[in-house]
């Protein structure tokens, strides 16, 4: 079973980033010089996925424009001989296929995934939450695809978190079956106390098509939204689910502090910025 399709739920309101996200989608906020969602799409491409399905909503047309060709801009760059930039712009829109579907109301992450059912058919697919930026040697989804090849089940990306932060995440309970891999026996969304482990689910999933039945059974939960974690609990009733601790640094760029950390870390990795930016940071009087 080869994974071909990637879903990018991007219909949330991004309230943690207001006022910046009032008129600009959160997914278009730049990390250094690339919008958040482009990092996720590039990870998907580098993991061998070919079809990108973006779930958009009100005020999100900039995302579609970003991945579209821009004739005027391309002609201008050609005329001015700016071939590096031209190449970069062509790479954004080229190589993979994009499909868009619109979530009319932000009824939750689970709901956003459920509306992709007709575009997915009966095959496993990858899900990327663009807020989670993962900096790793091997793309995180490529690592997950390796685990999927072995087990053929839904795979959840997990990361270790401290006990005090567990209430911010979905936490898995499971049995370790090989290095970095757990068979999941339960999932607890944002546990207030006594988390069942320190393994938190983060924004990368491989889901089997069974998730669509599970989503149909899922009633609105916390915040009146259809929660993906609740649907995964239903899926566990009929299918195995494995969790995988990927290698790499993850930044929650949907949160202000995480966004700042991601910007600084990624800028320090850029050959064109590194030396000057490092000097600037060293000279800060902090
Ligand atoms: P978040 O919980 O981060 O919500 O959604 P949000 O609206 O993006 O941001 P905040 O918390 O208000 O600041 C997780 C992911 O699920 C998508 C979001 O776009 C994000 O990628 N989502 C959420 C949808 O596509 N539809 C929804 O109804 C809810």
Boltz pocket constraint, residues with backbone or C-beta under 6 A from the ligand:
constraints:
  - pocket:
      binder: B
      contacts: [[A, 9], [A, 10], [A, 11], [A, 12], [A, 13], [A, 14], [A, 15], [A, 16], [A, 17], [A, 26], [A, 55], [A, 103], [A, 105], [A, 106], [A, 107], [A, 108], [A, 109], [A, 111], [A, 112], [A, 128], [A, 129], [A, 130], [A, 131], [A, 254]]
      max_distance: 6.0
